[in-house]
Amino acid sequence: MASIKVILNNNKVLSDGSHPIIMQIIKDRKKRVVYTGFSANKSEWNSNSNSPSKKHPNYAQLKLYLKKKLVDAETCLMELETKGKPFSMDELILKIKGEKKTENVFTFWEVVIDELIRTGKIGNSKAYINTFSIFKKFRKEKDLTFNELNYNMVKKFDSYMLEQGLQINGISFHMRTLRALYNRAVKDGGASKDNYPYEKYKIKREKTVHRALTKEEIKRIRDVKLDDVYMRLAQDIFMFSFYTRGMSFIDMAYLKVKNLHNNRLQYRRAKTGQMFTIKLTDEAKAILDKYADFSKNEHYLLPIVQHEEKKFAEYKNSMRLTNKKLKIIGELAECSIPVTTYVARHSWATIAKRGGISTTVISEGLGHATEHITQVYLDGFENKVLDDANDIITNLD
C-alpha cells in the first residue's frame, strides 16, 4: 500500500523564509517527496486541510493547481496498483513526474543495484555489481542505450570475456546477469523486445566438474571424531545440509525457531523466494537440539549468524571459515574431492540418482525450476514422493 498527500515542508526554509510545498509519498514504510515548485509561509498554510489558506497571495489558483496535482498522482498510483504487479518507489515517482524511464544501460543498471540493496537482496546485488564492473571495462566506461545493446554488442562482450581468460561457465554467469537486466528493462519500458539480443545469442554452459561424494564418504564425514568445537560445528552444518535435501548455507544461516512447524521446516529460499517445507529427520533434529533455544521464536536455529542487522556479512564470513574447516574434515575422512558446504547439496542429488530416485523428484527436492538445471548436479548414473525419497537418501546405516 502507498499513500500520497500534499504538505508544507516545515523542516526546510527557503531563502525568502517560506517553506516548500511538497507531495509526500509513503510506500512500504519508506518516505519520498516530490517538489511542486511552490512555497508558502506557515501563516499562509492550512495544516488541517493540507492546502493554502486564504492568506496566500495566489490562494485560488494554487489550491486548484495542488488539487489537480494530487489527483494526477493518485491516478498514477491507482494505475500501477491495478496492474496487480509489484512496483518500486522509483517507478511511482517517475510516473508522477511524467518522466520516461531511462534507456541508458549504465544508469538503469545502477538503479537496479540500488533497488536490490534497498530490498535486502545483497547476494543478487553483488552478482549485478560484478557483471557491471566487467561490462564497463569492456565498454571503456562509455554508456550506451538498450537499442545499442543488440546481438552484435552481446557477441562482442562474449569475445571480450574469452580474451580476458574467463571460462565458459563464468561467461555464462555474466551473460545470464546481462539477460536478466535486459528483461527488467523490457518490463519497465526502458527497452524494446523487438531488439532482444538473446533471441539469436544462446548462452553456452559446460557441465560442472563432479562435486559429489559417495554415501560411504558421507558416513565417514559424519563419523570423524573431532575435539575442536568449531570443527564439530562445521561437521554438523555439513550433515544438516545433507539431511535437509542439500539446503544451501544461506538458508541454514537464516533459519529461526519460527520456521519450525510440527517437526517440519518451513522457509523461503533466499535465492529464488520459493517456499520450502521439509520434514526433519531424526538426525537433523538431533543437530538442532545441540544449538537451538526453542523457547525463543526469533532465535536462529544454528549458530551461523548472531545479529539481524549484520546477518549477510556474518553469513559470508561464517561460510568461508566453515569451508576451511570442511576441507580438513574431508581430508581426515579420506574423501575423493575437497569438501565444501555446497558438496552436501550435490551429494544429496547424486546419491538420490544412484538410488533410483527420478530426476523429477530430485528437481523438486532441490527447488530447481527445470530438470535441466538438476542435471548439472548429477554425475551420469543411470535411473533405476519427496519426504520418502529424503528418508531413503539420508539413511546412512
TITOR-729932 format. One record per residue (C-alpha): residue number from 0; residue in three letters; chain; x negated, y negated, z negated. Coordinates in steps of 0.5 Angstrom, whole numbers. Layout:
// residues N
+------+------+-------+-------+-------+-------+
! resi ! resn ! chain !     u !     v !     w !
+------+------+-------+-------+-------+-------+
!  NUM !  ALA !     A !     X !     Y !     Z !
...
+------+------+-------+-------+-------+-------+
// end
This chain:
// residues 397
+------+------+-------+-------+-------+-------+
! resi ! resn ! chain !     u !     v !     w !
+------+------+-------+-------+-------+-------+
!    0 !  MET !     A !     0 !     0 !     0 !
!    1 !  ALA !     A !    -2 !    -7 !     1 !
!    2 !  SER !     A !     1 !   -14 !    -1 !
!    3 !  ILE !     A !     0 !   -21 !     2 !
!    4 !  LYS !     A !     1 !   -28 !    -1 !
!    5 !  VAL !     A !    -1 !   -35 !     0 !
!    6 !  ILE !     A !    -4 !   -38 !    -6 !
!    7 !  LEU !     A !    -8 !   -44 !    -8 !
!    8 !  ASN !     A !   -15 !   -42 !    -9 !
!    9 !  ASN !     A !   -17 !   -46 !   -15 !
!   10 !  ASN !     A !   -23 !   -43 !   -16 !
!   11 !  LYS !     A !   -26 !   -46 !   -10 !
!   12 !  VAL !     A !   -27 !   -54 !   -10 !
!   13 !  LEU !     A !   -28 !   -58 !    -3 !
!   14 !  SER !     A !   -32 !   -64 !    -2 !
!   15 !  ASP !     A !   -26 !   -68 !    -3 !
!   16 !  GLY !     A !   -24 !   -65 !    -9 !
!   17 !  SER !     A !   -18 !   -61 !    -6 !
!   18 !  HIS !     A !   -17 !   -53 !    -6 !
!   19 !  PRO !     A !   -17 !   -49 !     0 !
!   20 !  ILE !     A !   -10 !   -45 !     1 !
!   21 !  ILE !     A !   -11 !   -38 !     3 !
!   22 !  MET !     A !    -8 !   -32 !     4 !
!   23 !  GLN !     A !   -10 !   -27 !    -1 !
!   24 !  ILE !     A !    -9 !   -19 !     2 !
!   25 !  ILE !     A !   -10 !   -13 !    -3 !
!   26 !  LYS !     A !   -11 !    -6 !    -1 !
!   27 !  ASP !     A !   -13 !     0 !    -4 !
!   28 !  ARG !     A !   -14 !    -5 !   -10 !
!   29 !  LYS !     A !   -19 !    -9 !    -6 !
!   30 !  LYS !     A !   -18 !   -16 !    -5 !
!   31 !  ARG !     A !   -20 !   -20 !     1 !
!   32 !  VAL !     A !   -18 !   -27 !     3 !
!   33 !  VAL !     A !   -16 !   -31 !    10 !
!   34 !  TYR !     A !   -17 !   -38 !    10 !
!   35 !  THR !     A !   -11 !   -42 !    13 !
!   36 !  GLY !     A !   -15 !   -48 !    14 !
!   37 !  PHE !     A !   -11 !   -53 !    10 !
!   38 !  SER !     A !   -12 !   -55 !     3 !
!   39 !  ALA !     A !    -8 !   -58 !    -3 !
!   40 !  ASN !     A !    -9 !   -61 !   -10 !
!   41 !  LYS !     A !    -6 !   -58 !   -16 !
!   42 !  SER !     A !    -1 !   -63 !   -16 !
!   43 !  GLU !     A !     1 !   -62 !    -9 !
!   44 !  TRP !     A !     2 !   -55 !   -10 !
!   45 !  ASN !     A !     8 !   -51 !   -13 !
!   46 !  SER !     A !     5 !   -45 !   -16 !
!   47 !  ASN !     A !    12 !   -41 !   -18 !
!   48 !  SER !     A !    14 !   -41 !   -10 !
!   49 !  ASN !     A !     6 !   -41 !    -8 !
!   50 !  SER !     A !     8 !   -47 !    -3 !
!   51 !  PRO !     A !     6 !   -54 !    -2 !
!   52 !  SER !     A !    10 !   -59 !    -7 !
!   53 !  LYS !     A !    14 !   -65 !    -4 !
!   54 !  LYS !     A !     8 !   -69 !    -7 !
!   55 !  HIS !     A !     3 !   -66 !    -1 !
!   56 !  PRO !     A !     3 !   -71 !     5 !
!   57 !  ASN !     A !     5 !   -66 !    10 !
!   58 !  TYR !     A !    10 !   -62 !     6 !
!   59 !  ALA !     A !    15 !   -61 !    11 !
!   60 !  GLN !     A !    10 !   -59 !    17 !
!   61 !  LEU !     A !     5 !   -55 !    12 !
!   62 !  LYS !     A !    11 !   -51 !     9 !
!   63 !  LEU !     A !    14 !   -49 !    15 !
!   64 !  TYR !     A !     7 !   -47 !    18 !
!   65 !  LEU !     A !     5 !   -43 !    12 !
!   66 !  LYS !     A !    11 !   -39 !    12 !
!   67 !  LYS !     A !    10 !   -37 !    19 !
!   68 !  LYS !     A !     3 !   -35 !    18 !
!   69 !  LEU !     A !     5 !   -31 !    12 !
!   70 !  VAL !     A !    11 !   -28 !    16 !
!   71 !  ASP !     A !     6 !   -26 !    22 !
!   72 !  ALA !     A !     1 !   -23 !    17 !
!   73 !  GLU !     A !     6 !   -19 !    14 !
!   74 !  THR !     A !     9 !   -17 !    21 !
!   75 !  CYS !     A !     1 !   -14 !    23 !
!   76 !  LEU !     A !     1 !   -10 !    16 !
!   77 !  MET !     A !     8 !    -7 !    18 !
!   78 !  GLU !     A !     6 !    -5 !    25 !
!   79 !  LEU !     A !     0 !    -2 !    22 !
!   80 !  GLU !     A !     4 !     2 !    17 !
!   81 !  THR !     A !     9 !     4 !    21 !
!   82 !  LYS !     A !     4 !     8 !    26 !
!   83 !  GLY !     A !     3 !    13 !    20 !
!   84 !  LYS !     A !    -5 !    13 !    20 !
!   85 !  PRO !     A !   -10 !    11 !    15 !
!   86 !  PHE !     A !   -13 !     4 !    17 !
!   87 !  SER !     A !   -18 !     0 !    14 !
!   88 !  MET !     A !   -18 !    -7 !    11 !
!   89 !  ASP !     A !   -22 !   -10 !    16 !
!   90 !  GLU !     A !   -17 !    -7 !    21 !
!   91 !  LEU !     A !   -12 !   -11 !    18 !
!   92 !  ILE !     A !   -16 !   -17 !    17 !
!   93 !  LEU !     A !   -18 !   -17 !    25 !
!   94 !  LYS !     A !   -10 !   -16 !    27 !
!   95 !  ILE !     A !    -8 !   -22 !    22 !
!   96 !  LYS !     A !   -13 !   -27 !    25 !
!   97 !  GLY !     A !   -11 !   -24 !    32 !
!   98 !  GLU !     A !   -19 !   -22 !    34 !
!   99 !  LYS !     A !   -20 !   -16 !    38 !
!  100 !  LYS !     A !   -25 !   -11 !    36 !
!  101 !  THR !     A !   -32 !   -12 !    38 !
!  102 !  GLU !     A !   -34 !    -8 !    44 !
!  103 !  ASN !     A !   -42 !    -8 !    42 !
!  104 !  VAL !     A !   -44 !    -2 !    40 !
!  105 !  PHE !     A !   -49 !    -4 !    34 !
!  106 !  THR !     A !   -44 !    -9 !    31 !
!  107 !  PHE !     A !   -39 !    -3 !    31 !
!  108 !  TRP !     A !   -44 !     2 !    28 !
!  109 !  GLU !     A !   -46 !    -3 !    22 !
!  110 !  VAL !     A !   -38 !    -4 !    21 !
!  111 !  VAL !     A !   -37 !     4 !    21 !
!  112 !  ILE !     A !   -43 !     5 !    16 !
!  113 !  ASP !     A !   -41 !     0 !    11 !
!  114 !  GLU !     A !   -34 !     3 !    11 !
!  115 !  LEU !     A !   -37 !    10 !    10 !
!  116 !  ILE !     A !   -41 !     7 !     4 !
!  117 !  ARG !     A !   -35 !     3 !     1 !
!  118 !  THR !     A !   -30 !     9 !     1 !
!  119 !  GLY !     A !   -36 !    13 !    -2 !
!  120 !  LYS !     A !   -38 !    18 !     4 !
!  121 !  ILE !     A !   -45 !    17 !     2 !
!  122 !  GLY !     A !   -47 !    23 !     6 !
!  123 !  ASN !     A !   -44 !    22 !    12 !
!  124 !  SER !     A !   -46 !    14 !    12 !
!  125 !  LYS !     A !   -53 !    17 !    12 !
!  126 !  ALA !     A !   -52 !    21 !    18 !
!  127 !  TYR !     A !   -50 !    15 !    22 !
!  128 !  ILE !     A !   -56 !    11 !    19 !
!  129 !  ASN !     A !   -61 !    16 !    21 !
!  130 !  THR !     A !   -58 !    16 !    28 !
!  131 !  PHE !     A !   -57 !     9 !    29 !
!  132 !  SER !     A !   -64 !     8 !    27 !
!  133 !  ILE !     A !   -67 !    13 !    33 !
!  134 !  PHE !     A !   -62 !    10 !    38 !
!  135 !  LYS !     A !   -64 !     2 !    36 !
!  136 !  LYS !     A !   -71 !     5 !    37 !
!  137 !  PHE !     A !   -69 !     8 !    44 !
!  138 !  ARG !     A !   -66 !     1 !    46 !
!  139 !  LYS !     A !   -72 !    -3 !    43 !
!  140 !  GLU !     A !   -67 !    -7 !    39 !
!  141 !  LYS !     A !   -62 !    -9 !    44 !
!  142 !  ASP !     A !   -55 !    -8 !    43 !
!  143 !  LEU !     A !   -50 !    -6 !    49 !
!  144 !  THR !     A !   -43 !    -5 !    50 !
!  145 !  PHE !     A !   -39 !     1 !    50 !
!  146 !  ASN !     A !   -38 !     0 !    57 !
!  147 !  GLU !     A !   -45 !     1 !    58 !
!  148 !  LEU !     A !   -46 !     7 !    53 !
!  149 !  ASN !     A !   -44 !    11 !    59 !
!  150 !  TYR !     A !   -46 !    18 !    62 !
!  151 !  ASN !     A !   -53 !    16 !    64 !
!  152 !  MET !     A !   -54 !    12 !    58 !
!  153 !  VAL !     A !   -53 !    18 !    54 !
!  154 !  LYS !     A !   -57 !    22 !    58 !
!  155 !  LYS !     A !   -63 !    17 !    58 !
!  156 !  PHE !     A !   -62 !    18 !    50 !
!  157 !  ASP !     A !   -63 !    25 !    50 !
!  158 !  SER !     A !   -69 !    25 !    54 !
!  159 !  TYR !     A !   -72 !    20 !    50 !
!  160 !  MET !     A !   -71 !    24 !    44 !
!  161 !  LEU !     A !   -74 !    30 !    47 !
!  162 !  GLU !     A !   -80 !    26 !    49 !
!  163 !  GLN !     A !   -81 !    24 !    41 !
!  164 !  GLY !     A !   -81 !    31 !    40 !
!  165 !  LEU !     A !   -74 !    33 !    37 !
!  166 !  GLN !     A !   -72 !    40 !    37 !
!  167 !  ILE !     A !   -65 !    42 !    41 !
!  168 !  ASN !     A !   -61 !    42 !    34 !
!  169 !  GLY !     A !   -64 !    35 !    32 !
!  170 !  ILE !     A !   -62 !    32 !    38 !
!  171 !  SER !     A !   -55 !    36 !    38 !
!  172 !  PHE !     A !   -54 !    33 !    31 !
!  173 !  HIS !     A !   -55 !    26 !    33 !
!  174 !  MET !     A !   -51 !    27 !    40 !
!  175 !  ARG !     A !   -45 !    29 !    35 !
!  176 !  THR !     A !   -46 !    23 !    31 !
!  177 !  LEU !     A !   -46 !    18 !    37 !
!  178 !  ARG !     A !   -40 !    22 !    40 !
!  179 !  ALA !     A !   -36 !    21 !    33 !
!  180 !  LEU !     A !   -38 !    14 !    33 !
!  181 !  TYR !     A !   -35 !    13 !    40 !
!  182 !  ASN !     A !   -29 !    17 !    38 !
!  183 !  ARG !     A !   -28 !    12 !    33 !
!  184 !  ALA !     A !   -29 !     6 !    37 !
!  185 !  VAL !     A !   -24 !     9 !    42 !
!  186 !  LYS !     A !   -19 !    10 !    36 !
!  187 !  ASP !     A !   -20 !     3 !    34 !
!  188 !  GLY !     A !   -19 !     0 !    41 !
!  189 !  GLY !     A !   -26 !    -2 !    42 !
!  190 !  ALA !     A !   -28 !     3 !    47 !
!  191 !  SER !     A !   -24 !     6 !    53 !
!  192 !  LYS !     A !   -23 !    13 !    54 !
!  193 !  ASP !     A !   -24 !    12 !    62 !
!  194 !  ASN !     A !   -31 !    11 !    61 !
!  195 !  TYR !     A !   -32 !    17 !    56 !
!  196 !  PRO !     A !   -39 !    20 !    57 !
!  197 !  TYR !     A !   -38 !    26 !    54 !
!  198 !  GLU !     A !   -33 !    29 !    59 !
!  199 !  LYS !     A !   -40 !    30 !    63 !
!  200 !  TYR !     A !   -45 !    31 !    58 !
!  201 !  LYS !     A !   -45 !    37 !    54 !
!  202 !  ILE !     A !   -48 !    38 !    47 !
!  203 !  LYS !     A !   -53 !    43 !    47 !
!  204 !  ARG !     A !   -55 !    48 !    41 !
!  205 !  GLU !     A !   -59 !    53 !    39 !
!  206 !  LYS !     A !   -58 !    59 !    35 !
!  207 !  THR !     A !   -61 !    57 !    28 !
!  208 !  VAL !     A !   -66 !    61 !    25 !
!  209 !  HIS !     A !   -64 !    67 !    21 !
!  210 !  ARG !     A !   -63 !    65 !    14 !
!  211 !  ALA !     A !   -59 !    70 !    10 !
!  212 !  LEU !     A !   -61 !    75 !     5 !
!  213 !  THR !     A !   -59 !    83 !     4 !
!  214 !  LYS !     A !   -55 !    85 !    -1 !
!  215 !  GLU !     A !   -61 !    88 !    -4 !
!  216 !  GLU !     A !   -64 !    82 !    -4 !
!  217 !  ILE !     A !   -59 !    78 !    -7 !
!  218 !  LYS !     A !   -59 !    83 !   -13 !
!  219 !  ARG !     A !   -66 !    82 !   -14 !
!  220 !  ILE !     A !   -65 !    75 !   -15 !
!  221 !  ARG !     A !   -59 !    76 !   -20 !
!  222 !  ASP !     A !   -64 !    81 !   -24 !
!  223 !  VAL !     A !   -70 !    77 !   -24 !
!  224 !  LYS !     A !   -72 !    76 !   -32 !
!  225 !  LEU !     A !   -74 !    68 !   -33 !
!  226 !  ASP !     A !   -76 !    65 !   -39 !
!  227 !  ASP !     A !   -75 !    58 !   -37 !
!  228 !  VAL !     A !   -68 !    55 !   -38 !
!  229 !  TYR !     A !   -69 !    50 !   -32 !
!  230 !  MET !     A !   -71 !    56 !   -27 !
!  231 !  ARG !     A !   -65 !    60 !   -30 !
!  232 !  LEU !     A !   -60 !    54 !   -28 !
!  233 !  ALA !     A !   -63 !    55 !   -21 !
!  234 !  GLN !     A !   -61 !    62 !   -21 !
!  235 !  ASP !     A !   -54 !    61 !   -24 !
!  236 !  ILE !     A !   -53 !    56 !   -19 !
!  237 !  PHE !     A !   -55 !    60 !   -13 !
!  238 !  MET !     A !   -51 !    66 !   -16 !
!  239 !  PHE !     A !   -45 !    62 !   -17 !
!  240 !  SER !     A !   -45 !    59 !   -10 !
!  241 !  PHE !     A !   -45 !    66 !    -7 !
!  242 !  TYR !     A !   -40 !    69 !   -12 !
!  243 !  THR !     A !   -35 !    63 !    -9 !
!  244 !  ARG !     A !   -36 !    64 !    -2 !
!  245 !  GLY !     A !   -42 !    60 !    -1 !
!  246 !  MET !     A !   -40 !    54 !    -4 !
!  247 !  SER !     A !   -44 !    48 !    -2 !
!  248 !  PHE !     A !   -49 !    45 !    -7 !
!  249 !  ILE !     A !   -45 !    38 !    -7 !
!  250 !  ASP !     A !   -38 !    42 !    -8 !
!  251 !  MET !     A !   -41 !    45 !   -14 !
!  252 !  ALA !     A !   -44 !    39 !   -17 !
!  253 !  TYR !     A !   -38 !    35 !   -17 !
!  254 !  LEU !     A !   -33 !    41 !   -20 !
!  255 !  LYS !     A !   -30 !    39 !   -26 !
!  256 !  VAL !     A !   -25 !    42 !   -31 !
!  257 !  LYS !     A !   -19 !    39 !   -28 !
!  258 !  ASN !     A !   -21 !    44 !   -22 !
!  259 !  LEU !     A !   -19 !    50 !   -26 !
!  260 !  HIS !     A !   -12 !    53 !   -25 !
!  261 !  ASN !     A !   -10 !    60 !   -27 !
!  262 !  ASN !     A !   -17 !    63 !   -26 !
!  263 !  ARG !     A !   -18 !    59 !   -19 !
!  264 !  LEU !     A !   -22 !    53 !   -17 !
!  265 !  GLN !     A !   -18 !    48 !   -13 !
!  266 !  TYR !     A !   -22 !    43 !   -10 !
!  267 !  ARG !     A !   -23 !    39 !    -4 !
!  268 !  ARG !     A !   -29 !    40 !     0 !
!  269 !  ALA !     A !   -34 !    34 !     1 !
!  270 !  LYS !     A !   -36 !    35 !     8 !
!  271 !  THR !     A !   -29 !    36 !    11 !
!  272 !  GLY !     A !   -24 !    34 !     6 !
!  273 !  GLN !     A !   -21 !    41 !     7 !
!  274 !  MET !     A !   -17 !    43 !     1 !
!  275 !  PHE !     A !   -20 !    50 !    -2 !
!  276 !  THR !     A !   -17 !    55 !    -7 !
!  277 !  ILE !     A !   -22 !    60 !    -9 !
!  278 !  LYS !     A !   -21 !    66 !   -14 !
!  279 !  LEU !     A !   -26 !    66 !   -20 !
!  280 !  THR !     A !   -30 !    73 !   -20 !
!  281 !  ASP !     A !   -32 !    75 !   -27 !
!  282 !  GLU !     A !   -39 !    74 !   -25 !
!  283 !  ALA !     A !   -37 !    67 !   -23 !
!  284 !  LYS !     A !   -33 !    66 !   -29 !
!  285 !  ALA !     A !   -39 !    68 !   -34 !
!  286 !  ILE !     A !   -44 !    63 !   -31 !
!  287 !  LEU !     A !   -39 !    57 !   -32 !
!  288 !  ASP !     A !   -38 !    60 !   -39 !
!  289 !  LYS !     A !   -45 !    58 !   -40 !
!  290 !  TYR !     A !   -45 !    51 !   -39 !
!  291 !  ALA !     A !   -38 !    48 !   -39 !
!  292 !  ASP !     A !   -34 !    45 !   -44 !
!  293 !  PHE !     A !   -27 !    47 !   -42 !
!  294 !  SER !     A !   -23 !    42 !   -47 !
!  295 !  LYS !     A !   -25 !    36 !   -43 !
!  296 !  ASN !     A !   -21 !    35 !   -37 !
!  297 !  GLU !     A !   -27 !    31 !   -34 !
!  298 !  HIS !     A !   -33 !    35 !   -36 !
!  299 !  TYR !     A !   -37 !    37 !   -30 !
!  300 !  LEU !     A !   -37 !    45 !   -30 !
!  301 !  LEU !     A !   -44 !    46 !   -28 !
!  302 !  PRO !     A !   -50 !    41 !   -31 !
!  303 !  ILE !     A !   -52 !    38 !   -24 !
!  304 !  VAL !     A !   -50 !    31 !   -25 !
!  305 !  GLN !     A !   -48 !    27 !   -31 !
!  306 !  HIS !     A !   -46 !    20 !   -29 !
!  307 !  GLU !     A !   -40 !    19 !   -25 !
!  308 !  GLU !     A !   -43 !    12 !   -22 !
!  309 !  LYS !     A !   -49 !    16 !   -20 !
!  310 !  LYS !     A !   -47 !    22 !   -18 !
!  311 !  PHE !     A !   -49 !    22 !   -11 !
!  312 !  ALA !     A !   -56 !    20 !   -13 !
!  313 !  GLU !     A !   -56 !    26 !   -18 !
!  314 !  TYR !     A !   -54 !    31 !   -14 !
!  315 !  LYS !     A !   -59 !    30 !    -9 !
!  316 !  ASN !     A !   -65 !    30 !   -14 !
!  317 !  SER !     A !   -62 !    36 !   -17 !
!  318 !  MET !     A !   -61 !    40 !   -10 !
!  319 !  ARG !     A !   -69 !    38 !    -9 !
!  320 !  LEU !     A !   -71 !    41 !   -16 !
!  321 !  THR !     A !   -66 !    47 !   -15 !
!  322 !  ASN !     A !   -69 !    49 !    -8 !
!  323 !  LYS !     A !   -76 !    48 !   -11 !
!  324 !  LYS !     A !   -75 !    53 !   -17 !
!  325 !  LEU !     A !   -71 !    58 !   -12 !
!  326 !  LYS !     A !   -77 !    58 !    -8 !
!  327 !  ILE !     A !   -81 !    61 !   -14 !
!  328 !  ILE !     A !   -75 !    66 !   -16 !
!  329 !  GLY !     A !   -75 !    68 !    -8 !
!  330 !  GLU !     A !   -82 !    70 !    -9 !
!  331 !  LEU !     A !   -81 !    73 !   -15 !
!  332 !  ALA !     A !   -75 !    77 !   -12 !
!  333 !  GLU !     A !   -80 !    79 !    -6 !
!  334 !  CYS !     A !   -74 !    76 !    -1 !
!  335 !  SER !     A !   -76 !    76 !     6 !
!  336 !  ILE !     A !   -75 !    69 !     7 !
!  337 !  PRO !     A !   -75 !    62 !     3 !
!  338 !  VAL !     A !   -69 !    62 !    -2 !
!  339 !  THR !     A !   -65 !    55 !    -2 !
!  340 !  THR !     A !   -58 !    54 !    -4 !
!  341 !  TYR !     A !   -56 !    54 !     3 !
!  342 !  VAL !     A !   -58 !    61 !     4 !
!  343 !  ALA !     A !   -53 !    63 !    -1 !
!  344 !  ARG !     A !   -48 !    61 !     4 !
!  345 !  HIS !     A !   -51 !    64 !    10 !
!  346 !  SER !     A !   -52 !    71 !     6 !
!  347 !  TRP !     A !   -45 !    71 !     4 !
!  348 !  ALA !     A !   -43 !    70 !    11 !
!  349 !  THR !     A !   -48 !    75 !    14 !
!  350 !  ILE !     A !   -46 !    81 !     8 !
!  351 !  ALA !     A !   -39 !    80 !    10 !
!  352 !  LYS !     A !   -40 !    81 !    17 !
!  353 !  ARG !     A !   -45 !    87 !    15 !
!  354 !  GLY !     A !   -39 !    90 !    11 !
!  355 !  GLY !     A !   -34 !    90 !    17 !
!  356 !  ILE !     A !   -30 !    83 !    15 !
!  357 !  SER !     A !   -27 !    80 !    21 !
!  358 !  THR !     A !   -30 !    73 !    24 !
!  359 !  THR !     A !   -23 !    70 !    23 !
!  360 !  VAL !     A !   -23 !    72 !    15 !
!  361 !  ILE !     A !   -30 !    69 !    14 !
!  362 !  SER !     A !   -29 !    63 !    18 !
!  363 !  GLU !     A !   -23 !    62 !    14 !
!  364 !  GLY !     A !   -27 !    63 !     7 !
!  365 !  LEU !     A !   -33 !    58 !     9 !
!  366 !  GLY !     A !   -28 !    53 !    11 !
!  367 !  HIS !     A !   -30 !    53 !    19 !
!  368 !  ALA !     A !   -26 !    49 !    24 !
!  369 !  THR !     A !   -27 !    54 !    29 !
!  370 !  GLU !     A !   -30 !    61 !    29 !
!  371 !  HIS !     A !   -35 !    59 !    34 !
!  372 !  ILE !     A !   -38 !    55 !    28 !
!  373 !  THR !     A !   -38 !    61 !    24 !
!  374 !  GLN !     A !   -42 !    65 !    29 !
!  375 !  VAL !     A !   -48 !    60 !    27 !
!  376 !  TYR !     A !   -48 !    63 !    20 !
!  377 !  LEU !     A !   -48 !    71 !    23 !
!  378 !  ASP !     A !   -54 !    75 !    25 !
!  379 !  GLY !     A !   -51 !    79 !    30 !
!  380 !  PHE !     A !   -49 !    85 !    26 !
!  381 !  GLU !     A !   -43 !    89 !    29 !
!  382 !  ASN !     A !   -36 !    88 !    27 !
!  383 !  LYS !     A !   -34 !    95 !    24 !
!  384 !  VAL !     A !   -14 !    77 !     7 !
!  385 !  LEU !     A !   -19 !    72 !     3 !
!  386 !  ASP !     A !   -20 !    74 !    -4 !
!  387 !  ASP !     A !   -20 !    81 !    -3 !
!  388 !  ALA !     A !   -26 !    80 !     2 !
!  389 !  ASN !     A !   -30 !    76 !    -3 !
!  390 !  ASP !     A !   -29 !    81 !    -8 !
!  391 !  ILE !     A !   -32 !    86 !    -3 !
!  392 !  ILE !     A !   -38 !    82 !    -1 !
!  393 !  THR !     A !   -40 !    80 !    -8 !
!  394 !  ASN !     A !   -39 !    87 !   -11 !
!  395 !  LEU !     A !   -47 !    88 !   -12 !
!  396 !  ASP !     A !   -46 !    94 !   -16 !
+------+------+-------+-------+-------+-------+
// end
